[in-house]
Amino acid sequence: GVTQHTDTYTVSGKVVTFSVAPPLNGDIQVRYNAYLGDALVSDFTETIATMKALSPAVNSSINVLGYYARGDGGGGTFYWDATSTATDNGGTIIQATGVTTGRWKRVYSGAVNVKWFGAKGDGVVDDTVAIQTTIDNHTNIFIPEGTFLINRNTTADINYGLKIDKSDRVITGVSANTYLKRYDSDISTYDKAYPIMYIADTDLVNMQNVSDVTIRNIRFIGNN
C-alpha cells in the first residue's frame, strides 16, 4: 500500500484534495482520528501519563507505547468510553486529567499483565503497589520475566508483602524466569520477617474464607 503523508493533501470540511495523485486505480482508505481540543490526535502516544493529558472525543482510540517509557511492556490499545465514571485503577481504566465523566479503557483479552499497572521487574524498584493493584482488580494475572521486589504491608497484627484476600485468583509467571523477591533481605525482627505473599483474609475478627487461588511458574526469594 501507499501512505499519503500530510504534506500531500489538504482537508476542507468533507473534501480531501491531493497534491500528489494516488496510484492509478488504487484504493483510498481514510482513517479517522478524533480531535482533542484544537489538535488532531495521533494514533500513538508515548506513555500512560501522556495519554492522561489528552482531552479525547467520542469514539476515539489510541495506542500507548509504554507505561513509563516506550517499549517497557506497559503499553497497549485504549478506547475512550465517554459515559464511564469507573474508578481509575492505573492499568485497565484510566481517567484523563481534569475529566469527570469518560475513561480510557484498555482493550485486552485473557490474563492481565502487572506491567500494565506500572510494575517494572528490574530488581531495583519496589513493585508491591503495582502488583497488589492488579490482584485487587482482576482474577487472571500474568507476571512476566523479571525480578519483582515486594515490600512490607501491615494490617493490624499481620505483616505481609502481597495480599490475596479474595477467592478465584490465578497468578501465572514464566517458568524459571519470574521472581518475587523480598525488598529487604533483613529478617532480624518480626516486622521485617514478612511473607512475600499472604493468602487469607486480613480481618482476623470477621475472617472470610479465601479459596480457589492458583499460583504457578513463580519463584520466591526470601532472605537471599
TAURZI-V241515 format. One record per backbone hydrogen bond with DSSP energy under -1.0 kcal/mol. NH is the residue of the N-H (numbers start at 0). CO is the residue of the C=O. E is the energy in kcal/mol with one decimal. If there is no record, write none. Layout:
# TAURZI-V241515
NH/CO/E + NH/CO/E
This chain:
# TAURZI-V241515
7/4/-2.4 + 9/16/-2.4 + 11/14/-2.7 + 14/11/-2.2 + 16/9/-2.7 + 18/7/-2.7 + 19/7/-1.3 + 25/22/-2.3 + 35/38/-2.9 + 38/35/-2.1 + 40/33/-1.8 + 44/62/-2.2 + 47/66/-1.2 + 50/46/-1.9 + 51/47/-2.3 + 52/48/-1.0 + 53/50/-1.5 + 59/56/-1.4 + 61/77/-2.6 + 62/42/-2.7 + 63/75/-3.7 + 64/44/-2.3 + 70/64/-2.8 + 71/68/-1.7 + 75/63/-2.0 + 77/61/-2.8 + 78/104/-2.4 + 79/59/-2.7 + 80/102/-3.0 + 83/80/-1.1 + 88/92/-1.4 + 89/92/-1.2 + 93/103/-3.0 + 96/51/-3.1 + 98/95/-1.9 + 101/83/-3.9 + 102/80/-2.1 + 103/93/-3.1 + 104/78/-2.8 + 105/91/-2.3 + 106/76/-3.2 + 111/139/-2.8 + 113/141/-2.1 + 115/112/-1.7 + 116/113/-1.3 + 117/114/-1.2 + 118/113/-1.8 + 122/146/-2.1 + 126/148/-2.1 + 130/126/-2.2 + 131/127/-2.8 + 132/128/-2.5 + 133/129/-1.6 + 134/130/-2.3 + 135/131/-2.5 + 136/132/-1.5 + 137/133/-1.6 + 140/169/-3.3 + 141/111/-2.8 + 142/171/-2.9 + 145/176/-2.7 + 146/120/-1.6 + 147/178/-3.0 + 149/180/-3.1 + 152/159/-3.7 + 154/157/-2.2 + 157/154/-2.7 + 159/152/-2.2 + 160/194/-1.8 + 161/195/-3.2 + 163/197/-3.0 + 167/210/-2.1 + 168/211/-1.3 + 169/138/-3.1 + 170/213/-3.0 + 171/140/-2.6 + 172/215/-2.3 + 176/173/-2.8 + 177/173/-1.1 + 178/145/-2.7 + 179/218/-2.8 + 180/147/-2.4 + 181/220/-2.5 + 182/149/-2.8 + 192/188/-1.2 + 193/191/-1.2 + 197/161/-3.0 + 203/201/-1.1 + 213/168/-2.9 + 215/170/-2.3 + 218/177/-2.7 + 220/179/-2.6 + 223/221/-1.5
